[in-house]
Amino acid sequence: MNLGPTELIIVLLIVLLIFGGTKLPKLARSMGQAQKEFKKGLTEGAKDGDESSEAK
């Protein structure tokens, strides 16, 4: 799926209309925190996987 600049602007306008200007920064912040936690979980899972394979 390839989104061009026009499609991105339309999506951003729809998101702005749905959530409003005041909730948008909170939404972006919570999405950033969720992404950070997801990456942290992946790296911890990879470390656990490496340790369990070394123990065998």
Helices and strands as residue ranges (DSSP letters): H 5-55
